[in-house]
Amino acid sequence: MARPSKLERPAVDAWLAQHAGWAEEEGALVRTFAMPDFGAALAFAVRLGMIAEKRDHHPDILIGWGKARVAWTTHDAGGISQLDLDLAEATDALG
């Protein structure tokens, strides 16, 4: 299976315009989700981890009390790929 390639900037900008809460930071799609407490943030991270494992593509997740910060990027491609966009949308479905 071919690895995804880095998307051009206009494609990323168009996606960001349609997905409130997400931003591009240093070649990654980033969003912080508000949670009611630490347990909810941890459960969110576990659910997201299961989705990531199924797709063999893994985000950086930082959890704390009342929040979970998620960053999607495709390191092999050197930036954001279609896979990152797809999994960011799957992340939104969990949040």
N, CA, C and O atoms as CSV, one atom per row, in Angstrom:
chain,resi,resn,atom,element,x,y,z
A,1,MET,N,N,0.843,-1.176,0.000
A,1,MET,CA,C,0.000,0.000,0.000
A,1,MET,C,C,0.889,1.240,0.000
A,1,MET,O,O,1.848,1.325,0.767
A,2,ALA,N,N,0.571,2.181,-0.848
A,2,ALA,CA,C,1.358,3.407,-0.950
A,2,ALA,C,C,1.103,4.299,0.262
A,2,ALA,O,O,-0.022,4.399,0.751
A,3,ARG,N,N,2.154,4.935,0.730
A,3,ARG,CA,C,2.031,5.877,1.842
A,3,ARG,C,C,1.422,7.173,1.322
A,3,ARG,O,O,1.640,7.545,0.169
A,4,PRO,N,N,0.665,7.854,2.160
A,4,PRO,CA,C,0.048,9.113,1.716
A,4,PRO,C,C,1.094,10.193,1.465
A,4,PRO,O,O,2.172,10.191,2.059
A,5,SER,N,N,0.751,11.106,0.579
A,5,SER,CA,C,1.664,12.209,0.273
A,5,SER,C,C,1.167,13.503,0.920
A,5,SER,O,O,-0.011,13.646,1.251
A,6,LYS,N,N,2.088,14.423,1.087
A,6,LYS,CA,C,1.783,15.716,1.697
A,6,LYS,C,C,0.832,16.502,0.798
A,6,LYS,O,O,1.023,16.565,-0.416
A,7,LEU,N,N,-0.183,17.094,1.400
A,7,LEU,CA,C,-1.136,17.904,0.660
A,7,LEU,C,C,-0.577,19.301,0.416
A,7,LEU,O,O,0.244,19.801,1.184
A,8,GLU,N,N,-1.032,19.911,-0.649
A,8,GLU,CA,C,-0.664,21.292,-0.945
A,8,GLU,C,C,-1.389,22.221,0.033
A,8,GLU,O,O,-2.470,21.895,0.525
A,9,ARG,N,N,-0.799,23.349,0.302
A,9,ARG,CA,C,-1.328,24.322,1.262
A,9,ARG,C,C,-2.781,24.712,0.985
A,9,ARG,O,O,-3.562,24.784,1.934
A,10,PRO,N,N,-3.190,24.971,-0.275
A,10,PRO,CA,C,-4.599,25.352,-0.511
A,10,PRO,C,C,-5.593,24.271,-0.073
A,10,PRO,O,O,-6.682,24.600,0.398
A,11,ALA,N,N,-5.245,23.008,-0.218
A,11,ALA,CA,C,-6.141,21.925,0.201
A,11,ALA,C,C,-6.297,21.906,1.723
A,11,ALA,O,O,-7.395,21.698,2.238
A,12,VAL,N,N,-5.205,22.123,2.427
A,12,VAL,CA,C,-5.252,22.167,3.891
A,12,VAL,C,C,-6.057,23.381,4.356
A,12,VAL,O,O,-6.888,23.272,5.258
A,13,ASP,N,N,-5.809,24.528,3.745
A,13,ASP,CA,C,-6.539,25.746,4.109
A,13,ASP,C,C,-8.044,25.591,3.873
A,13,ASP,O,O,-8.852,26.041,4.686
A,14,ALA,N,N,-8.412,24.960,2.768
A,14,ALA,CA,C,-9.833,24.736,2.472
A,14,ALA,C,C,-10.463,23.827,3.518
A,14,ALA,O,O,-11.588,24.065,3.958
A,15,TRP,N,N,-9.738,22.788,3.916
A,15,TRP,CA,C,-10.248,21.881,4.951
A,15,TRP,C,C,-10.405,22.632,6.275
A,15,TRP,O,O,-11.437,22.511,6.934
A,16,LEU,N,N,-9.406,23.394,6.660
A,16,LEU,CA,C,-9.459,24.142,7.917
A,16,LEU,C,C,-10.642,25.114,7.945
A,16,LEU,O,O,-11.259,25.310,8.992
A,17,ALA,N,N,-10.955,25.716,6.808
A,17,ALA,CA,C,-12.069,26.657,6.730
A,17,ALA,C,C,-13.409,25.980,7.024
A,17,ALA,O,O,-14.371,26.634,7.428
A,18,GLN,N,N,-13.460,24.666,6.817
A,18,GLN,CA,C,-14.698,23.907,7.026
A,18,GLN,C,C,-14.743,23.171,8.361
A,18,GLN,O,O,-15.745,22.528,8.673
A,19,HIS,N,N,-13.674,23.254,9.153
A,19,HIS,CA,C,-13.584,22.470,10.394
A,19,HIS,C,C,-13.147,23.355,11.557
A,19,HIS,O,O,-11.960,23.492,11.856
A,20,ALA,N,N,-14.134,23.942,12.192
A,20,ALA,CA,C,-13.874,24.847,13.315
A,20,ALA,C,C,-13.117,24.132,14.433
A,20,ALA,O,O,-13.355,22.960,14.724
A,21,GLY,N,N,-12.211,24.869,15.041
A,21,GLY,CA,C,-11.456,24.339,16.171
A,21,GLY,C,C,-10.098,23.797,15.800
A,21,GLY,O,O,-9.215,23.714,16.653
A,22,TRP,N,N,-9.907,23.422,14.540
A,22,TRP,CA,C,-8.625,22.884,14.088
A,22,TRP,C,C,-7.740,24.016,13.585
A,22,TRP,O,O,-8.230,25.011,13.051
A,23,ALA,N,N,-6.441,23.854,13.760
A,23,ALA,CA,C,-5.461,24.807,13.250
A,23,ALA,C,C,-4.267,24.021,12.723
A,23,ALA,O,O,-4.076,22.852,13.059
A,24,GLU,N,N,-3.480,24.675,11.904
A,24,GLU,CA,C,-2.218,24.082,11.434
A,24,GLU,C,C,-1.102,24.679,12.276
A,24,GLU,O,O,-0.961,25.898,12.375
A,25,GLU,N,N,-0.311,23.798,12.882
A,25,GLU,CA,C,0.845,24.218,13.680
A,25,GLU,C,C,2.027,23.340,13.308
A,25,GLU,O,O,2.009,22.129,13.527
A,26,GLU,N,N,3.044,23.953,12.750
A,26,GLU,CA,C,4.289,23.253,12.430
A,26,GLU,C,C,4.053,21.967,11.640
A,26,GLU,O,O,4.622,20.922,11.954
A,27,GLY,N,N,3.208,22.055,10.611
A,27,GLY,CA,C,2.966,20.916,9.737
A,27,GLY,C,C,2.042,19.855,10.295
A,27,GLY,O,O,2.062,18.714,9.832
A,28,ALA,N,N,1.229,20.209,11.282
A,28,ALA,CA,C,0.280,19.261,11.874
A,28,ALA,C,C,-1.081,19.928,12.026
A,28,ALA,O,O,-1.179,21.146,12.175
A,29,LEU,N,N,-2.126,19.111,11.987
A,29,LEU,CA,C,-3.470,19.563,12.332
A,29,LEU,C,C,-3.608,19.423,13.842
A,29,LEU,O,O,-3.380,18.343,14.386
A,30,VAL,N,N,-3.977,20.498,14.517
A,30,VAL,CA,C,-4.013,20.500,15.981
A,30,VAL,C,C,-5.355,21.025,16.472
A,30,VAL,O,O,-5.898,21.993,15.939
A,31,ARG,N,N,-5.876,20.362,17.503
A,31,ARG,CA,C,-7.099,20.828,18.159
A,31,ARG,C,C,-7.065,20.413,19.616
A,31,ARG,O,O,-6.622,19.312,19.943
A,32,THR,N,N,-7.531,21.290,20.490
A,32,THR,CA,C,-7.686,20.963,21.901
A,32,THR,C,C,-9.168,20.805,22.193
A,32,THR,O,O,-9.970,21.690,21.894
A,33,PHE,N,N,-9.520,19.675,22.777
A,33,PHE,CA,C,-10.899,19.363,23.123
A,33,PHE,C,C,-11.107,19.577,24.614
A,33,PHE,O,O,-10.295,19.132,25.425
A,34,ALA,N,N,-12.187,20.255,24.979
A,34,ALA,CA,C,-12.541,20.438,26.388
A,34,ALA,C,C,-13.253,19.185,26.889
A,34,ALA,O,O,-14.115,18.630,26.208
A,35,MET,N,N,-12.882,18.754,28.082
A,35,MET,CA,C,-13.465,17.569,28.704
A,35,MET,C,C,-13.934,17.949,30.115
A,35,MET,O,O,-13.435,18.914,30.695
A,36,PRO,N,N,-14.884,17.198,30.663
A,36,PRO,CA,C,-15.356,17.542,32.007
A,36,PRO,C,C,-14.339,17.284,33.125
A,36,PRO,O,O,-14.391,17.920,34.177
A,37,ASP,N,N,-13.416,16.346,32.888
A,37,ASP,CA,C,-12.433,16.025,33.921
A,37,ASP,C,C,-11.310,15.184,33.312
A,37,ASP,O,O,-11.305,14.922,32.109
A,38,PHE,N,N,-10.364,14.766,34.146
A,38,PHE,CA,C,-9.226,13.985,33.654
A,38,PHE,C,C,-9.663,12.625,33.112
A,38,PHE,O,O,-9.162,12.177,32.081
A,39,GLY,N,N,-10.594,11.970,33.802
A,39,GLY,CA,C,-11.054,10.650,33.361
A,39,GLY,C,C,-11.665,10.691,31.971
A,39,GLY,O,O,-11.455,9.783,31.167
A,40,ALA,N,N,-12.417,11.739,31.688
A,40,ALA,CA,C,-13.021,11.874,30.361
A,40,ALA,C,C,-11.948,12.089,29.299
A,40,ALA,O,O,-12.046,11.552,28.195
A,41,ALA,N,N,-10.925,12.876,29.631
A,41,ALA,CA,C,-9.825,13.098,28.689
A,41,ALA,C,C,-9.075,11.790,28.423
A,41,ALA,O,O,-8.708,11.502,27.285
A,42,LEU,N,N,-8.854,11.016,29.461
A,42,LEU,CA,C,-8.167,9.729,29.317
A,42,LEU,C,C,-8.996,8.763,28.467
A,42,LEU,O,O,-8.455,8.087,27.592
A,43,ALA,N,N,-10.295,8.696,28.721
A,43,ALA,CA,C,-11.170,7.818,27.942
A,43,ALA,C,C,-11.193,8.235,26.477
A,43,ALA,O,O,-11.173,7.380,25.591
A,44,PHE,N,N,-11.233,9.537,26.213
A,44,PHE,CA,C,-11.176,10.059,24.848
A,44,PHE,C,C,-9.890,9.602,24.158
A,44,PHE,O,O,-9.921,9.150,23.013
A,45,ALA,N,N,-8.761,9.721,24.860
A,45,ALA,CA,C,-7.472,9.319,24.294
A,45,ALA,C,C,-7.446,7.825,23.980
A,45,ALA,O,O,-6.885,7.422,22.961
A,46,VAL,N,N,-8.035,7.011,24.827
A,46,VAL,CA,C,-8.078,5.564,24.584
A,46,VAL,C,C,-8.938,5.258,23.359
A,46,VAL,O,O,-8.546,4.459,22.508
A,47,ARG,N,N,-10.106,5.888,23.266
A,47,ARG,CA,C,-10.976,5.662,22.100
A,47,ARG,C,C,-10.284,6.100,20.809
A,47,ARG,O,O,-10.353,5.411,19.791
A,48,LEU,N,N,-9.618,7.252,20.865
A,48,LEU,CA,C,-8.901,7.734,19.691
A,48,LEU,C,C,-7.741,6.796,19.343
A,48,LEU,O,O,-7.470,6.545,18.168
A,49,GLY,N,N,-7.073,6.292,20.352
A,49,GLY,CA,C,-5.983,5.343,20.123
A,49,GLY,C,C,-6.442,4.083,19.409
A,49,GLY,O,O,-5.716,3.539,18.578
A,50,MET,N,N,-7.633,3.621,19.727
A,50,MET,CA,C,-8.159,2.423,19.063
A,50,MET,C,C,-8.426,2.701,17.581
A,50,MET,O,O,-8.146,1.857,16.729
A,51,ILE,N,N,-8.963,3.880,17.275
A,51,ILE,CA,C,-9.181,4.260,15.873
A,51,ILE,C,C,-7.834,4.357,15.152
A,51,ILE,O,O,-7.685,3.874,14.029
A,52,ALA,N,N,-6.864,4.982,15.804
A,52,ALA,CA,C,-5.531,5.154,15.219
A,52,ALA,C,C,-4.882,3.804,14.921
A,52,ALA,O,O,-4.281,3.624,13.862
A,53,GLU,N,N,-5.001,2.871,15.836
A,53,GLU,CA,C,-4.422,1.537,15.620
A,53,GLU,C,C,-5.034,0.862,14.401
A,53,GLU,O,O,-4.320,0.249,13.607
A,54,LYS,N,N,-6.348,0.969,14.249
A,54,LYS,CA,C,-7.021,0.352,13.098
A,54,LYS,C,C,-6.525,0.922,11.777
A,54,LYS,O,O,-6.458,0.205,10.779
A,55,ARG,N,N,-6.175,2.216,11.763
A,55,ARG,CA,C,-5.705,2.868,10.543
A,55,ARG,C,C,-4.180,2.875,10.426
A,55,ARG,O,O,-3.635,3.333,9.422
A,56,ASP,N,N,-3.491,2.365,11.454
A,56,ASP,CA,C,-2.029,2.342,11.499
A,56,ASP,C,C,-1.447,3.738,11.267
A,56,ASP,O,O,-0.500,3.926,10.503
A,57,HIS,N,N,-2.050,4.705,11.954
A,57,HIS,CA,C,-1.607,6.103,11.861
A,57,HIS,C,C,-1.915,6.739,13.205
A,57,HIS,O,O,-3.062,6.713,13.651
A,58,HIS,N,N,-0.923,7.303,13.852
A,58,HIS,CA,C,-1.050,7.651,15.258
A,58,HIS,C,C,-0.802,9.129,15.523
A,58,HIS,O,O,0.196,9.685,15.063
A,59,PRO,N,N,-1.708,9.771,16.265
A,59,PRO,CA,C,-1.546,11.185,16.589
A,59,PRO,C,C,-0.677,11.356,17.829
A,59,PRO,O,O,-0.402,10.400,18.554
A,60,ASP,N,N,-0.260,12.578,18.050
A,60,ASP,CA,C,0.281,12.956,19.344
A,60,ASP,C,C,-0.912,13.407,20.167
A,60,ASP,O,O,-1.705,14.232,19.713
A,61,ILE,N,N,-1.045,12.874,21.373
A,61,ILE,CA,C,-2.152,13.227,22.258
A,61,ILE,C,C,-1.561,13.672,23.588
A,61,ILE,O,O,-0.753,12.967,24.192
A,62,LEU,N,N,-1.972,14.843,24.030
A,62,LEU,CA,C,-1.562,15.368,25.325
A,62,LEU,C,C,-2.829,15.530,26.153
A,62,LEU,O,O,-3.725,16.292,25.788
A,63,ILE,N,N,-2.901,14.808,27.270
A,63,ILE,CA,C,-4.093,14.917,28.107
A,63,ILE,C,C,-3.751,15.595,29.420
A,63,ILE,O,O,-2.626,15.514,29.913
A,64,GLY,N,N,-4.734,16.254,29.960
A,64,GLY,CA,C,-4.630,16.902,31.261
A,64,GLY,C,C,-6.018,16.985,31.848
A,64,GLY,O,O,-6.978,16.487,31.260
A,65,TRP,N,N,-6.130,17.612,33.007
A,65,TRP,CA,C,-7.439,17.747,33.624
A,65,TRP,C,C,-8.304,18.633,32.739
A,65,TRP,O,O,-8.010,19.810,32.528
A,66,GLY,N,N,-9.378,18.039,32.228
A,66,GLY,CA,C,-10.349,18.798,31.461
A,66,GLY,C,C,-9.981,19.097,30.023
A,66,GLY,O,O,-10.626,19.924,29.378
A,67,LYS,N,N,-8.949,18.434,29.505
A,67,LYS,CA,C,-8.590,18.723,28.111
A,67,LYS,C,C,-7.784,17.584,27.489
A,67,LYS,O,O,-7.117,16.804,28.168
A,68,ALA,N,N,-7.881,17.532,26.161
A,68,ALA,CA,C,-7.063,16.617,25.362
A,68,ALA,C,C,-6.648,17.367,24.104
A,68,ALA,O,O,-7.495,17.856,23.356
A,69,ARG,N,N,-5.352,17.455,23.877
A,69,ARG,CA,C,-4.822,18.132,22.681
A,69,ARG,C,C,-4.365,17.057,21.709
A,69,ARG,O,O,-3.579,16.179,22.066
A,70,VAL,N,N,-4.859,17.130,20.485
A,70,VAL,CA,C,-4.569,16.123,19.462
A,70,VAL,C,C,-3.847,16.793,18.301
A,70,VAL,O,O,-4.243,17.870,17.854
A,71,ALA,N,N,-2.789,16.155,17.817
A,71,ALA,CA,C,-2.049,16.648,16.648
A,71,ALA,C,C,-1.875,15.502,15.653
A,71,ALA,O,O,-1.319,14.455,15.985
A,72,TRP,N,N,-2.351,15.714,14.445
A,72,TRP,CA,C,-2.216,14.745,13.358
A,72,TRP,C,C,-1.224,15.271,12.325
A,72,TRP,O,O,-1.342,16.409,11.872
A,73,THR,N,N,-0.253,14.449,11.955
A,73,THR,CA,C,0.660,14.746,10.860
A,73,THR,C,C,1.172,13.427,10.295
A,73,THR,O,O,1.144,12.399,10.972
A,74,THR,N,N,1.634,13.462,9.069
A,74,THR,CA,C,2.217,12.275,8.444
A,74,THR,C,C,3.716,12.526,8.325
A,74,THR,O,O,4.174,13.205,7.406
A,75,HIS,N,N,4.460,11.978,9.255
A,75,HIS,CA,C,5.898,12.236,9.317
A,75,HIS,C,C,6.606,11.823,8.027
A,75,HIS,O,O,7.476,12.546,7.542
A,76,ASP,N,N,6.237,10.653,7.463
A,76,ASP,CA,C,6.872,10.164,6.227
A,76,ASP,C,C,6.725,11.176,5.089
A,76,ASP,O,O,7.619,11.326,4.255
A,77,ALA,N,N,5.570,11.872,5.070
A,77,ALA,CA,C,5.273,12.814,3.985
A,77,ALA,C,C,5.802,14.214,4.278
A,77,ALA,O,O,5.853,15.061,3.386
A,78,GLY,N,N,6.193,14.455,5.513
A,78,GLY,CA,C,6.704,15.769,5.874
A,78,GLY,C,C,5.631,16.817,6.090
A,78,GLY,O,O,5.879,18.009,5.912
A,79,GLY,N,N,4.437,16.380,6.473
A,79,GLY,CA,C,3.365,17.337,6.720
A,79,GLY,C,C,2.006,16.664,6.753
A,79,GLY,O,O,1.890,15.482,7.079
A,80,ILE,N,N,0.995,17.419,6.416
A,80,ILE,CA,C,-0.395,16.959,6.498
A,80,ILE,C,C,-0.781,16.221,5.219
A,80,ILE,O,O,-0.562,16.711,4.111
A,81,SER,N,N,-1.358,15.036,5.394
A,81,SER,CA,C,-1.830,14.227,4.266
A,81,SER,C,C,-3.345,14.047,4.369
A,81,SER,O,O,-3.966,14.443,5.355
A,82,GLN,N,N,-3.917,13.451,3.347
A,82,GLN,CA,C,-5.352,13.155,3.372
A,82,GLN,C,C,-5.702,12.266,4.548
A,82,GLN,O,O,-6.781,12.406,5.124
A,83,LEU,N,N,-4.824,11.363,4.914
A,83,LEU,CA,C,-5.054,10.490,6.063
A,83,LEU,C,C,-5.235,11.313,7.336
A,83,LEU,O,O,-6.074,10.981,8.173
A,84,ASP,N,N,-4.462,12.374,7.488
A,84,ASP,CA,C,-4.607,13.241,8.655
A,84,ASP,C,C,-5.970,13.930,8.657
A,84,ASP,O,O,-6.617,14.022,9.700
A,85,LEU,N,N,-6.408,14.415,7.495
A,85,LEU,CA,C,-7.721,15.048,7.401
A,85,LEU,C,C,-8.821,14.069,7.784
A,85,LEU,O,O,-9.732,14.410,8.537
A,86,ASP,N,N,-8.731,12.852,7.262
A,86,ASP,CA,C,-9.739,11.823,7.555
A,86,ASP,C,C,-9.779,11.500,9.042
A,86,ASP,O,O,-10.855,11.375,9.627
A,87,LEU,N,N,-8.612,11.368,9.646
A,87,LEU,CA,C,-8.578,10.998,11.058
A,87,LEU,C,C,-8.909,12.181,11.964
A,87,LEU,O,O,-9.390,11.977,13.078
A,88,ALA,N,N,-8.670,13.385,11.523
A,88,ALA,CA,C,-9.123,14.556,12.286
A,88,ALA,C,C,-10.650,14.579,12.315
A,88,ALA,O,O,-11.249,14.904,13.340
A,89,GLU,N,N,-11.272,14.237,11.202
A,89,GLU,CA,C,-12.739,14.164,11.171
A,89,GLU,C,C,-13.243,13.063,12.085
A,89,GLU,O,O,-14.257,13.242,12.760
A,90,ALA,N,N,-12.562,11.934,12.122
A,90,ALA,CA,C,-12.934,10.852,13.040
A,90,ALA,C,C,-12.750,11.311,14.490
A,90,ALA,O,O,-13.526,10.929,15.367
A,91,THR,N,N,-11.736,12.118,14.736
A,91,THR,CA,C,-11.509,12.669,16.072
A,91,THR,C,C,-12.666,13.572,16.476
A,91,THR,O,O,-13.138,13.509,17.611
A,92,ASP,N,N,-13.123,14.409,15.555
A,92,ASP,CA,C,-14.263,15.279,15.841
A,92,ASP,C,C,-15.501,14.461,16.241
A,92,ASP,O,O,-16.269,14.867,17.114
A,93,ALA,N,N,-15.677,13.327,15.601
A,93,ALA,CA,C,-16.837,12.482,15.904
A,93,ALA,C,C,-16.799,11.956,17.346
A,93,ALA,O,O,-17.842,11.677,17.938
A,94,LEU,N,N,-15.588,11.823,17.904
A,94,LEU,CA,C,-15.450,11.370,19.291
A,94,LEU,C,C,-15.667,12.497,20.280
A,94,LEU,O,O,-16.187,12.278,21.375
A,95,GLY,N,N,-15.266,13.720,19.894
A,95,GLY,CA,C,-15.278,14.855,20.815
A,95,GLY,C,C,-16.638,15.402,20.958
A,95,GLY,O,O,-16.842,16.365,21.697
